[in-house]
């Protein structure tokens, strides 16, 4: 049985947003923006070369990787 922190698209997006806040606090990223739409969320993580919209899944995986690397 899985012990995931999310159960649907909304909780996944919320976890991605929480990881973004943690990454900011740890100074792993300089900024991020979340656009909330009625049917989806878009994440923008500042990058010096480009900034493209990420899905909640992409943002979660990227931010989780950053946070895990910094703590271990």
Buried (B, 14 or more C-beta within 10 A) or exposed (E): EEEEEBEEBEEBBBBBBEBBEBBBEEEBBEEBEBEEEEEEBBBBBEEEEEEEBBBBEBBBBBBBEBBEEEEE
